[in-house]
Amino acid sequence: MYKSMMIDEFEQLEKRNELAIVDVREEDEYVSGHIKGSKNMALSQLQETATSLDKTKPYYIICHSGGRSQMASEYFASLGYDVTNVMGGMSAWRGEVVDGL
């Protein structure tokens, strides 16, 4: 089972803590703007990359608007990861965005 939180709550938490954020958008979307420090793991490649995460850490899963991050959160949770789906995604994010990899 995974948790969910609205973007407003996530933004407040992110301001106070260094979070492990996984951005599940495709690489071209990630490169065009993402949260500093987030790790790009495209939803289309999760079966190959998911096991690279540390099961002892909580992760916050984000995409463009929340649909792909919900699917990714379900998948990560089925593998035993502690994940929270960030609803609203990057389309609602009001914080700093960085370009590139």
Biopython code that builds the backbone (N, CA, C, O; Angstrom):
import numpy as np
from Bio.PDB.StructureBuilder import StructureBuilder

atoms = [
    (1, "MET", "N", (0.843, -1.184, 0.000)),
    (1, "MET", "CA", (0.000, 0.000, 0.000)),
    (1, "MET", "C", (0.886, 1.245, 0.000)),
    (1, "MET", "O", (1.917, 1.294, 0.672)),
    (2, "TYR", "N", (0.468, 2.233, -0.756)),
    (2, "TYR", "CA", (1.229, 3.478, -0.804)),
    (2, "TYR", "C", (0.375, 4.619, -0.249)),
    (2, "TYR", "O", (-0.840, 4.495, -0.096)),
    (3, "LYS", "N", (1.042, 5.720, 0.044)),
    (3, "LYS", "CA", (0.360, 6.907, 0.550)),
    (3, "LYS", "C", (0.236, 7.932, -0.587)),
    (3, "LYS", "O", (0.893, 7.811, -1.621)),
    (4, "SER", "N", (-0.595, 8.914, -0.380)),
    (4, "SER", "CA", (-0.727, 10.025, -1.325)),
    (4, "SER", "C", (-0.735, 11.328, -0.553)),
    (4, "SER", "O", (-1.160, 11.373, 0.602)),
    (5, "MET", "N", (-0.261, 12.395, -1.195)),
    (5, "MET", "CA", (-0.352, 13.726, -0.601)),
    (5, "MET", "C", (-0.550, 14.741, -1.712)),
    (5, "MET", "O", (-0.109, 14.545, -2.845)),
    (6, "MET", "N", (-1.212, 15.811, -1.371)),
    (6, "MET", "CA", (-1.437, 16.894, -2.323)),
    (6, "MET", "C", (-0.150, 17.687, -2.491)),
    (6, "MET", "O", (0.715, 17.685, -1.615)),
    (7, "ILE", "N", (-0.034, 18.360, -3.622)),
    (7, "ILE", "CA", (1.188, 19.108, -3.946)),
    (7, "ILE", "C", (1.488, 20.176, -2.892)),
    (7, "ILE", "O", (2.657, 20.411, -2.587)),
    (8, "ASP", "N", (0.468, 20.827, -2.328)),
    (8, "ASP", "CA", (0.715, 21.865, -1.316)),
    (8, "ASP", "C", (1.436, 21.298, -0.094)),
    (8, "ASP", "O", (2.391, 21.894, 0.404)),
    (9, "GLU", "N", (0.976, 20.157, 0.378)),
    (9, "GLU", "CA", (1.600, 19.497, 1.527)),
    (9, "GLU", "C", (3.028, 19.065, 1.177)),
    (9, "GLU", "O", (3.943, 19.208, 1.988)),
    (10, "PHE", "N", (3.208, 18.539, -0.029)),
    (10, "PHE", "CA", (4.532, 18.113, -0.491)),
    (10, "PHE", "C", (5.486, 19.296, -0.549)),
    (10, "PHE", "O", (6.634, 19.187, -0.117)),
    (11, "GLU", "N", (5.021, 20.434, -1.082)),
    (11, "GLU", "CA", (5.884, 21.617, -1.190)),
    (11, "GLU", "C", (6.370, 22.066, 0.183)),
    (11, "GLU", "O", (7.540, 22.417, 0.336)),
    (12, "GLN", "N", (5.498, 22.059, 1.178)),
    (12, "GLN", "CA", (5.881, 22.447, 2.532)),
    (12, "GLN", "C", (6.901, 21.466, 3.121)),
    (12, "GLN", "O", (7.872, 21.880, 3.754)),
    (13, "LEU", "N", (6.678, 20.188, 2.913)),
    (13, "LEU", "CA", (7.587, 19.157, 3.404)),
    (13, "LEU", "C", (8.943, 19.272, 2.716)),
    (13, "LEU", "O", (9.983, 19.146, 3.363)),
    (14, "GLU", "N", (8.933, 19.511, 1.410)),
    (14, "GLU", "CA", (10.168, 19.606, 0.624)),
    (14, "GLU", "C", (11.007, 20.804, 1.056)),
    (14, "GLU", "O", (12.235, 20.740, 1.019)),
    (15, "LYS", "N", (10.363, 21.890, 1.463)),
    (15, "LYS", "CA", (11.086, 23.087, 1.929)),
    (15, "LYS", "C", (11.864, 22.802, 3.208)),
    (15, "LYS", "O", (12.926, 23.382, 3.433)),
    (16, "ARG", "N", (11.342, 21.912, 4.046)),
    (16, "ARG", "CA", (11.939, 21.648, 5.358)),
    (16, "ARG", "C", (12.868, 20.439, 5.385)),
    (16, "ARG", "O", (13.637, 20.271, 6.332)),
    (17, "ASN", "N", (12.805, 19.601, 4.365)),
    (17, "ASN", "CA", (13.554, 18.345, 4.392)),
    (17, "ASN", "C", (14.190, 18.056, 3.039)),
    (17, "ASN", "O", (13.723, 18.519, 1.999)),
    (18, "GLU", "N", (15.252, 17.288, 3.081)),
    (18, "GLU", "CA", (15.838, 16.789, 1.837)),
    (18, "GLU", "C", (15.149, 15.454, 1.551)),
    (18, "GLU", "O", (15.403, 14.458, 2.229)),
    (19, "LEU", "N", (14.292, 15.444, 0.559)),
    (19, "LEU", "CA", (13.484, 14.269, 0.254)),
    (19, "LEU", "C", (14.071, 13.468, -0.895)),
    (19, "LEU", "O", (14.757, 14.010, -1.761)),
    (20, "ALA", "N", (13.793, 12.173, -0.890)),
    (20, "ALA", "CA", (14.159, 11.305, -2.012)),
    (20, "ALA", "C", (12.980, 11.334, -2.981)),
    (20, "ALA", "O", (11.957, 10.687, -2.755)),
    (21, "ILE", "N", (13.141, 12.094, -4.065)),
    (21, "ILE", "CA", (12.068, 12.294, -5.030)),
    (21, "ILE", "C", (12.385, 11.514, -6.301)),
    (21, "ILE", "O", (13.483, 11.617, -6.848)),
    (22, "VAL", "N", (11.407, 10.732, -6.765)),
    (22, "VAL", "CA", (11.548, 9.991, -8.019)),
    (22, "VAL", "C", (10.559, 10.583, -9.016)),
    (22, "VAL", "O", (9.350, 10.576, -8.785)),
    (23, "ASP", "N", (11.086, 11.096, -10.126)),
    (23, "ASP", "CA", (10.281, 11.687, -11.196)),
    (23, "ASP", "C", (10.104, 10.610, -12.262)),
    (23, "ASP", "O", (11.080, 10.179, -12.876)),
    (24, "VAL", "N", (8.865, 10.175, -12.485)),
    (24, "VAL", "CA", (8.625, 9.052, -13.398)),
    (24, "VAL", "C", (8.211, 9.497, -14.802)),
    (24, "VAL", "O", (7.692, 8.697, -15.580)),
    (25, "ARG", "N", (8.441, 10.767, -15.124)),
    (25, "ARG", "CA", (8.188, 11.229, -16.491)),
    (25, "ARG", "C", (9.300, 10.721, -17.407)),
    (25, "ARG", "O", (10.356, 10.294, -16.941)),
    (26, "GLU", "N", (9.050, 10.771, -18.698)),
    (26, "GLU", "CA", (10.067, 10.369, -19.670)),
    (26, "GLU", "C", (11.239, 11.353, -19.607)),
    (26, "GLU", "O", (11.083, 12.485, -19.149)),
    (27, "GLU", "N", (12.405, 10.914, -20.069)),
    (27, "GLU", "CA", (13.622, 11.721, -19.945)),
    (27, "GLU", "C", (13.477, 13.113, -20.565)),
    (27, "GLU", "O", (13.943, 14.091, -19.980)),
    (28, "ASP", "N", (12.836, 13.224, -21.744)),
    (28, "ASP", "CA", (12.693, 14.539, -22.379)),
    (28, "ASP", "C", (11.856, 15.490, -21.530)),
    (28, "ASP", "O", (12.120, 16.693, -21.515)),
    (29, "GLU", "N", (10.853, 14.975, -20.824)),
    (29, "GLU", "CA", (10.045, 15.804, -19.932)),
    (29, "GLU", "C", (10.870, 16.233, -18.722)),
    (29, "GLU", "O", (10.824, 17.391, -18.306)),
    (30, "TYR", "N", (11.621, 15.291, -18.166)),
    (30, "TYR", "CA", (12.462, 15.549, -17.003)),
    (30, "TYR", "C", (13.502, 16.620, -17.323)),
    (30, "TYR", "O", (13.707, 17.545, -16.538)),
    (31, "VAL", "N", (14.156, 16.494, -18.474)),
    (31, "VAL", "CA", (15.202, 17.426, -18.887)),
    (31, "VAL", "C", (14.643, 18.840, -19.046)),
    (31, "VAL", "O", (15.351, 19.816, -18.796)),
    (32, "SER", "N", (13.387, 18.956, -19.457)),
    (32, "SER", "CA", (12.809, 20.278, -19.685)),
    (32, "SER", "C", (12.422, 20.995, -18.395)),
    (32, "SER", "O", (12.037, 22.164, -18.431)),
    (33, "GLY", "N", (12.520, 20.312, -17.257)),
    (33, "GLY", "CA", (12.277, 20.968, -15.973)),
    (33, "GLY", "C", (11.858, 19.988, -14.897)),
    (33, "GLY", "O", (10.854, 19.290, -15.036)),
    (34, "HIS", "N", (12.638, 19.938, -13.814)),
    (34, "HIS", "CA", (12.366, 19.015, -12.713)),
    (34, "HIS", "C", (12.793, 19.634, -11.383)),
    (34, "HIS", "O", (13.460, 20.669, -11.348)),
    (35, "ILE", "N", (12.402, 18.990, -10.308)),
    (35, "ILE", "CA", (12.780, 19.435, -8.971)),
    (35, "ILE", "C", (14.241, 19.068, -8.735)),
    (35, "ILE", "O", (14.653, 17.931, -8.967)),
    (36, "LYS", "N", (15.006, 20.029, -8.277)),
    (36, "LYS", "CA", (16.432, 19.810, -8.021)),
    (36, "LYS", "C", (16.618, 18.620, -7.084)),
    (36, "LYS", "O", (15.964, 18.523, -6.046)),
    (37, "GLY", "N", (17.513, 17.724, -7.465)),
    (37, "GLY", "CA", (17.824, 16.566, -6.640)),
    (37, "GLY", "C", (16.946, 15.358, -6.905)),
    (37, "GLY", "O", (17.194, 14.284, -6.357)),
    (38, "SER", "N", (15.920, 15.513, -7.740)),
    (38, "SER", "CA", (15.051, 14.368, -8.027)),
    (38, "SER", "C", (15.762, 13.393, -8.967)),
    (38, "SER", "O", (16.636, 13.776, -9.744)),
    (39, "LYS", "N", (15.366, 12.135, -8.874)),
    (39, "LYS", "CA", (15.946, 11.081, -9.703)),
    (39, "LYS", "C", (14.936, 10.731, -10.787)),
    (39, "LYS", "O", (13.764, 10.498, -10.494)),
    (40, "ASN", "N", (15.386, 10.693, -12.037)),
    (40, "ASN", "CA", (14.491, 10.339, -13.146)),
    (40, "ASN", "C", (14.487, 8.830, -13.355)),
    (40, "ASN", "O", (15.524, 8.217, -13.607)),
    (41, "MET", "N", (13.295, 8.247, -13.245)),
    (41, "MET", "CA", (13.076, 6.821, -13.514)),
    (41, "MET", "C", (11.772, 6.726, -14.289)),
    (41, "MET", "O", (10.703, 6.595, -13.692)),
    (42, "ALA", "N", (11.849, 6.791, -15.605)),
    (42, "ALA", "CA", (10.651, 6.821, -16.449)),
    (42, "ALA", "C", (9.746, 5.622, -16.166)),
    (42, "ALA", "O", (10.218, 4.496, -16.012)),
    (43, "LEU", "N", (8.449, 5.880, -16.100)),
    (43, "LEU", "CA", (7.469, 4.828, -15.854)),
    (43, "LEU", "C", (7.644, 3.685, -16.854)),
    (43, "LEU", "O", (7.501, 2.516, -16.496)),
    (44, "SER", "N", (7.951, 4.023, -18.097)),
    (44, "SER", "CA", (8.095, 3.003, -19.137)),
    (44, "SER", "C", (9.271, 2.061, -18.906)),
    (44, "SER", "O", (9.359, 1.018, -19.554)),
    (45, "GLN", "N", (10.173, 2.412, -17.995)),
    (45, "GLN", "CA", (11.356, 1.588, -17.741)),
    (45, "GLN", "C", (11.464, 1.120, -16.284)),
    (45, "GLN", "O", (12.522, 0.654, -15.862)),
    (46, "LEU", "N", (10.385, 1.241, -15.523)),
    (46, "LEU", "CA", (10.454, 0.912, -14.096)),
    (46, "LEU", "C", (10.826, -0.537, -13.823)),
    (46, "LEU", "O", (11.527, -0.814, -12.850)),
    (47, "GLN", "N", (10.380, -1.456, -14.648)),
    (47, "GLN", "CA", (10.711, -2.861, -14.388)),
    (47, "GLN", "C", (12.215, -3.087, -14.408)),
    (47, "GLN", "O", (12.720, -3.960, -13.702)),
    (48, "GLU", "N", (12.936, -2.310, -15.210)),
    (48, "GLU", "CA", (14.397, -2.451, -15.281)),
    (48, "GLU", "C", (15.121, -1.655, -14.202)),
    (48, "GLU", "O", (16.232, -2.021, -13.819)),
    (49, "THR", "N", (14.519, -0.572, -13.699)),
    (49, "THR", "CA", (15.244, 0.345, -12.815)),
    (49, "THR", "C", (14.786, 0.339, -11.359)),
    (49, "THR", "O", (15.523, 0.807, -10.491)),
    (50, "ALA", "N", (13.604, -0.172, -11.071)),
    (50, "ALA", "CA", (13.028, -0.051, -9.720)),
    (50, "ALA", "C", (13.905, -0.648, -8.632)),
    (50, "ALA", "O", (13.947, -0.118, -7.521)),
    (51, "THR", "N", (14.594, -1.719, -8.917)),
    (51, "THR", "CA", (15.380, -2.381, -7.876)),
    (51, "THR", "C", (16.634, -1.604, -7.477)),
    (51, "THR", "O", (17.341, -2.004, -6.552)),
    (52, "SER", "N", (16.915, -0.494, -8.168)),
    (52, "SER", "CA", (18.089, 0.310, -7.810)),
    (52, "SER", "C", (17.822, 1.205, -6.596)),
    (52, "SER", "O", (18.749, 1.824, -6.074)),
    (53, "LEU", "N", (16.579, 1.278, -6.143)),
    (53, "LEU", "CA", (16.251, 2.105, -4.983)),
    (53, "LEU", "C", (16.532, 1.356, -3.686)),
    (53, "LEU", "O", (16.612, 0.128, -3.659)),
    (54, "ASP", "N", (16.678, 2.118, -2.629)),
    (54, "ASP", "CA", (16.961, 1.592, -1.297)),
    (54, "ASP", "C", (15.639, 1.370, -0.555)),
    (54, "ASP", "O", (14.906, 2.331, -0.320)),
    (55, "LYS", "N", (15.325, 0.149, -0.188)),
    (55, "LYS", "CA", (14.046, -0.146, 0.467)),
    (55, "LYS", "C", (13.944, 0.422, 1.882)),
    (55, "LYS", "O", (12.867, 0.388, 2.476)),
    (56, "THR", "N", (15.035, 0.940, 2.431)),
    (56, "THR", "CA", (14.979, 1.504, 3.787)),
    (56, "THR", "C", (14.603, 2.986, 3.778)),
    (56, "THR", "O", (14.384, 3.571, 4.839)),
    (57, "LYS", "N", (14.526, 3.602, 2.588)),
    (57, "LYS", "CA", (14.230, 5.032, 2.484)),
    (57, "LYS", "C", (12.818, 5.262, 1.974)),
    (57, "LYS", "O", (12.317, 4.486, 1.161)),
    (58, "PRO", "N", (12.168, 6.328, 2.446)),
    (58, "PRO", "CA", (10.879, 6.705, 1.863)),
    (58, "PRO", "C", (11.102, 7.517, 0.583)),
    (58, "PRO", "O", (12.027, 8.326, 0.509)),
    (59, "TYR", "N", (10.259, 7.299, -0.409)),
    (59, "TYR", "CA", (10.362, 7.999, -1.688)),
    (59, "TYR", "C", (9.060, 8.734, -1.990)),
    (59, "TYR", "O", (7.972, 8.286, -1.631)),
    (60, "TYR", "N", (9.205, 9.869, -2.659)),
    (60, "TYR", "CA", (8.078, 10.675, -3.106)),
    (60, "TYR", "C", (8.064, 10.603, -4.623)),
    (60, "TYR", "O", (9.036, 10.973, -5.282)),
    (61, "ILE", "N", (6.949, 10.124, -5.175)),
    (61, "ILE", "CA", (6.856, 9.830, -6.603)),
    (61, "ILE", "C", (6.056, 10.938, -7.279)),
    (61, "ILE", "O", (4.940, 11.254, -6.868)),
    (62, "ILE", "N", (6.649, 11.529, -8.334)),
    (62, "ILE", "CA", (6.009, 12.653, -9.023)),
    (62, "ILE", "C", (6.064, 12.448, -10.534)),
    (62, "ILE", "O", (6.979, 11.813, -11.058)),
    (63, "CYS", "N", (5.066, 12.998, -11.220)),
    (63, "CYS", "CA", (5.048, 13.000, -12.688)),
    (63, "CYS", "C", (4.491, 14.361, -13.121)),
    (63, "CYS", "O", (4.646, 15.350, -12.404)),
    (64, "HIS", "N", (3.853, 14.412, -14.270)),
    (64, "HIS", "CA", (3.320, 15.692, -14.743)),
    (64, "HIS", "C", (2.102, 16.124, -13.942)),
    (64, "HIS", "O", (2.042, 17.259, -13.469)),
    (65, "SER", "N", (1.122, 15.225, -13.786)),
    (65, "SER", "CA", (-0.106, 15.626, -13.090)),
    (65, "SER", "C", (-0.599, 14.639, -12.032)),
    (65, "SER", "O", (-1.508, 14.973, -11.272)),
    (66, "GLY", "N", (-0.036, 13.450, -11.961)),
    (66, "GLY", "CA", (-0.402, 12.509, -10.915)),
    (66, "GLY", "C", (-0.820, 11.130, -11.384)),
    (66, "GLY", "O", (-0.859, 10.199, -10.579)),
    (67, "GLY", "N", (-1.133, 10.968, -12.655)),
    (67, "GLY", "CA", (-1.572, 9.660, -13.159)),
    (67, "GLY", "C", (-0.456, 8.628, -13.222)),
    (67, "GLY", "O", (-0.603, 7.514, -12.718)),
    (68, "ARG", "N", (0.655, 8.998, -13.838)),
    (68, "ARG", "CA", (1.786, 8.063, -13.938)),
    (68, "ARG", "C", (2.412, 7.811, -12.574)),
    (68, "ARG", "O", (2.848, 6.696, -12.287)),
    (69, "SER", "N", (2.458, 8.841, -11.729)),
    (69, "SER", "CA", (3.035, 8.637, -10.402)),
    (69, "SER", "C", (2.163, 7.701, -9.571)),
    (69, "SER", "O", (2.678, 6.968, -8.727)),
    (70, "GLN", "N", (0.854, 7.715, -9.795)),
    (70, "GLN", "CA", (-0.025, 6.780, -9.098)),
    (70, "GLN", "C", (0.276, 5.346, -9.533)),
    (70, "GLN", "O", (0.375, 4.448, -8.697)),
    (71, "MET", "N", (0.422, 5.133, -10.845)),
    (71, "MET", "CA", (0.760, 3.789, -11.339)),
    (71, "MET", "C", (2.114, 3.338, -10.813)),
    (71, "MET", "O", (2.279, 2.189, -10.405)),
    (72, "ALA", "N", (3.091, 4.258, -10.826)),
    (72, "ALA", "CA", (4.428, 3.929, -10.332)),
    (72, "ALA", "C", (4.393, 3.633, -8.837)),
    (72, "ALA", "O", (5.074, 2.719, -8.371)),
    (73, "SER", "N", (3.612, 4.393, -8.089)),
    (73, "SER", "CA", (3.500, 4.175, -6.639)),
    (73, "SER", "C", (2.927, 2.796, -6.348)),
    (73, "SER", "O", (3.398, 2.104, -5.446)),
    (74, "GLU", "N", (1.914, 2.397, -7.106)),
    (74, "GLU", "CA", (1.343, 1.062, -6.943)),
    (74, "GLU", "C", (2.406, -0.003, -7.206)),
    (74, "GLU", "O", (2.504, -0.985, -6.470)),
    (75, "TYR", "N", (3.201, 0.195, -8.258)),
    (75, "TYR", "CA", (4.238, -0.762, -8.611)),
    (75, "TYR", "C", (5.324, -0.825, -7.530)),
    (75, "TYR", "O", (5.683, -1.909, -7.070)),
    (76, "PHE", "N", (5.843, 0.339, -7.127)),
    (76, "PHE", "CA", (6.881, 0.373, -6.091)),
    (76, "PHE", "C", (6.383, -0.276, -4.797)),
    (76, "PHE", "O", (7.106, -1.051, -4.171)),
    (77, "ALA", "N", (5.146, 0.042, -4.399)),
    (77, "ALA", "CA", (4.578, -0.522, -3.175)),
    (77, "ALA", "C", (4.478, -2.045, -3.274)),
    (77, "ALA", "O", (4.693, -2.744, -2.283)),
    (78, "SER", "N", (4.153, -2.564, -4.460)),
    (78, "SER", "CA", (4.059, -4.019, -4.637)),
    (78, "SER", "C", (5.404, -4.700, -4.470)),
    (78, "SER", "O", (5.470, -5.898, -4.191)),
    (79, "LEU", "N", (6.491, -3.925, -4.643)),
    (79, "LEU", "CA", (7.851, -4.454, -4.462)),
    (79, "LEU", "C", (8.364, -4.238, -3.040)),
    (79, "LEU", "O", (9.479, -4.644, -2.712)),
    (80, "GLY", "N", (7.560, -3.604, -2.205)),
    (80, "GLY", "CA", (7.939, -3.411, -0.809)),
    (80, "GLY", "C", (8.562, -2.068, -0.482)),
    (80, "GLY", "O", (9.122, -1.909, 0.603)),
    (81, "TYR", "N", (8.486, -1.089, -1.385)),
    (81, "TYR", "CA", (9.051, 0.235, -1.129)),
    (81, "TYR", "C", (8.050, 1.104, -0.380)),
    (81, "TYR", "O", (6.839, 0.937, -0.522)),
    (82, "ASP", "N", (8.571, 2.037, 0.424)),
    (82, "ASP", "CA", (7.775, 3.030, 1.143)),
    (82, "ASP", "C", (7.651, 4.243, 0.229)),
    (82, "ASP", "O", (8.590, 5.030, 0.116)),
    (83, "VAL", "N", (6.500, 4.400, -0.423)),
    (83, "VAL", "CA", (6.327, 5.468, -1.405)),
    (83, "VAL", "C", (5.089, 6.304, -1.129)),
    (83, "VAL", "O", (4.095, 5.836, -0.573)),
    (84, "THR", "N", (5.193, 7.558, -1.542)),
    (84, "THR", "CA", (4.071, 8.494, -1.462)),
    (84, "THR", "C", (3.874, 9.107, -2.837)),
    (84, "THR", "O", (4.807, 9.666, -3.414)),
    (85, "ASN", "N", (2.668, 9.001, -3.355)),
    (85, "ASN", "CA", (2.313, 9.608, -4.631)),
    (85, "ASN", "C", (2.036, 11.094, -4.411)),
    (85, "ASN", "O", (1.252, 11.462, -3.536)),
    (86, "VAL", "N", (2.684, 11.948, -5.212)),
    (86, "VAL", "CA", (2.471, 13.394, -5.122)),
    (86, "VAL", "C", (1.398, 13.779, -6.143)),
    (86, "VAL", "O", (1.664, 13.845, -7.343)),
    (87, "MET", "N", (0.196, 14.029, -5.655)),
    (87, "MET", "CA", (-0.927, 14.354, -6.534)),
    (87, "MET", "C", (-0.827, 15.798, -7.024)),
    (87, "MET", "O", (-0.516, 16.704, -6.252)),
    (88, "GLY", "N", (-1.089, 15.997, -8.286)),
    (88, "GLY", "CA", (-0.975, 17.322, -8.896)),
    (88, "GLY", "C", (0.286, 17.431, -9.725)),
    (88, "GLY", "O", (0.303, 18.095, -10.761)),
    (89, "GLY", "N", (1.343, 16.777, -9.267)),
    (89, "GLY", "CA", (2.588, 16.675, -10.026)),
    (89, "GLY", "C", (3.248, 17.995, -10.377)),
    (89, "GLY", "O", (2.995, 19.032, -9.764)),
    (90, "MET", "N", (4.106, 17.917, -11.387)),
    (90, "MET", "CA", (4.884, 19.079, -11.803)),
    (90, "MET", "C", (4.000, 20.193, -12.369)),
    (90, "MET", "O", (4.381, 21.363, -12.333)),
    (91, "SER", "N", (2.834, 19.840, -12.888)),
    (91, "SER", "CA", (1.946, 20.885, -13.427)),
    (91, "SER", "C", (1.445, 21.809, -12.318)),
    (91, "SER", "O", (1.071, 22.950, -12.594)),
    (92, "ALA", "N", (1.431, 21.340, -11.074)),
    (92, "ALA", "CA", (0.989, 22.156, -9.944)),
    (92, "ALA", "C", (2.152, 22.673, -9.092)),
    (92, "ALA", "O", (1.944, 23.522, -8.225)),
    (93, "TRP", "N", (3.355, 22.182, -9.319)),
    (93, "TRP", "CA", (4.547, 22.560, -8.538)),
    (93, "TRP", "C", (4.848, 24.034, -8.724)),
    (93, "TRP", "O", (4.914, 24.519, -9.854)),
    (94, "ARG", "N", (5.030, 24.751, -7.626)),
    (94, "ARG", "CA", (5.329, 26.184, -7.675)),
    (94, "ARG", "C", (6.757, 26.489, -7.224)),
    (94, "ARG", "O", (7.159, 27.652, -7.192)),
    (95, "GLY", "N", (7.512, 25.472, -6.880)),
    (95, "GLY", "CA", (8.878, 25.682, -6.422)),
    (95, "GLY", "C", (9.861, 25.813, -7.573)),
    (95, "GLY", "O", (9.475, 25.893, -8.739)),
    (96, "GLU", "N", (11.129, 25.831, -7.221)),
    (96, "GLU", "CA", (12.205, 25.962, -8.208)),
    (96, "GLU", "C", (12.252, 24.743, -9.121)),
    (96, "GLU", "O", (12.041, 23.609, -8.689)),
    (97, "VAL", "N", (12.535, 25.006, -10.397)),
    (97, "VAL", "CA", (12.670, 23.953, -11.396)),
    (97, "VAL", "C", (14.035, 24.116, -12.068)),
    (97, "VAL", "O", (14.442, 25.232, -12.394)),
    (98, "VAL", "N", (14.732, 23.010, -12.271)),
    (98, "VAL", "CA", (16.010, 23.038, -12.969)),
    (98, "VAL", "C", (15.901, 22.249, -14.264)),
    (98, "VAL", "O", (15.127, 21.297, -14.366)),
    (99, "ASP", "N", (16.692, 22.662, -15.255)),
    (99, "ASP", "CA", (16.712, 22.002, -16.563)),
    (99, "ASP", "C", (17.913, 21.076, -16.662)),
    (99, "ASP", "O", (18.868, 21.190, -15.894)),
    (100, "GLY", "N", (17.852, 20.157, -17.618)),
    (100, "GLY", "CA", (18.981, 19.262, -17.883)),
    (100, "GLY", "C", (18.916, 18.006, -17.054)),
    (100, "GLY", "O", (17.938, 17.751, -16.351)),
    (101, "LEU", "N", (19.984, 17.217, -17.147)),
    (101, "LEU", "CA", (20.060, 15.985, -16.369)),
    (101, "LEU", "C", (20.769, 16.307, -15.077)),
    (101, "LEU", "O", (20.959, 15.423, -14.242)),
]
sb = StructureBuilder()
sb.init_structure("model")
sb.init_model(0)
sb.init_chain("A")
sb.init_seg("    ")
for serial, (resi, resn, name, xyz) in enumerate(atoms, 1):
    if name == "N":
        sb.init_residue(resn, " ", resi, " ")
    sb.init_atom(name, np.array(xyz, "f"), 0.0, 1.0, " ", f" {name:<3s}", serial, name[0])
structure = sb.get_structure()
